[in-house]
């Protein structure tokens, strides 16, 4: 047990660890031991923590033990329930609980059941969700964060063609037609276009768990790969699950990463292999979010990985902008009728982001509360619009818009203003020339 304490990973082993490595390698290759039909079994929670000379030896087999599947969980739960009537402290029977606990270990299941039985706190829907969230985040060592989708795609304003495609994919996944489900999506567009909101709303429409990949990189040798190895193991056990990777261009690295002893390229290889494994089509849905898709390696964006590229743009019409104001008011617990949203200046159309509108609604609601008014009205919205000064990062924003148009995989996703830019430039080649010119101007 705990083989990494005998032969830990690292460039140079000290003292007994070096002696242990030599001994184990000699045992593994010794022909007399092989004829005696003896096997030496070393166990550890992460393969990357064990010295690579041992794990990479031709005489050593590295076997991964996956998290228990539904049948194993059901059998384990049945054995736990022999101690009493499970229905007295749980709203779930064994088969249901086995189905809902994908991604948890048998030890975690034991904790889940015993904590309800011994504390008398009934395992209802609320308790189950909270405990499962805690157990899986702990199983992933805090490298995954559960996201509870509060809304479905019906709450997303605009992006009609993209929503239509996403709703169709959600229906296919609900029907179990995983053979035609996409491996992953790339949501790209200028900052503030609602990429994260759209991704979580898709998870809400599909009705599957949604997690966000947190920063798994570490300054310690081998720790980064070990962290990612653990995360991927949990994801494979959880399926179906949606995985959101925000700022994907900085999180994923690339094959050519240098100056980090090859860590970046190894991380890239692990993620690329996981994303391209068709065994998990429809079971692990990858959602890459970035404002700069041009910085993502082509290997990640190709068909069979993040294959559906959805560009997102700022609201394009007065009607869309008014819908944004009305829906975002609900986020603050306020009510704002569409009729009470004034028209914005023509100069703002196509230039106000969802984040800008949310900030405007927040300021208007603050002023309303300070004035002891009962509800938002057109006057409060007009006041904040009059004093609003939009961002001056016009070059960077144009670069992000152009990158989104260039990366788009389906023409129907493009809004009229984006199609006009594409046609005016004579196609993608013209936009790429403009993009390169802006890059030179910005940097």
Buried (B, 14 or more C-beta within 10 A) or exposed (E): EEBBEBBBBBEEBEEEBEEBBEEBBEBBEEEEBEEEEEEEEBEBEBBBBBBBBBBEBEEBEEEEEEBBEEEBBBEBBEEBBEEEEBEEBBBBEBEEBBEBBBBBBBEBBBBBBEBBBEEEEEBEEEBBBEBBBBBBBBBBBEBBBBBEBEBBBEBBBBBEBBBEBBBEBBEBBEEEEBEEBBBBBBBBBBBBBBBBBBBBBBBBBBEBBBBBBBEBBEEEBBBBBBBBBBBBBBBBBBBBBBBBBBEBBEBBBBBEBEEEEEBBBBBBBBBBEBBBBEEBBBBBBBBBBBBBBBEBBEBBBEEEBBBBBBBBBBBBEBEBBBBBBBBBBEEBEBEBBEEBBBEBEEEBBBBBBBBBBBBBBBBBBEBBEEEEEEEBBBBBBBBBBEEBEEBEEEEBBBBBBBBBBBBBBEEEBBBEBBEEBBEEBEEBEBBBEBBEEBEEEEE
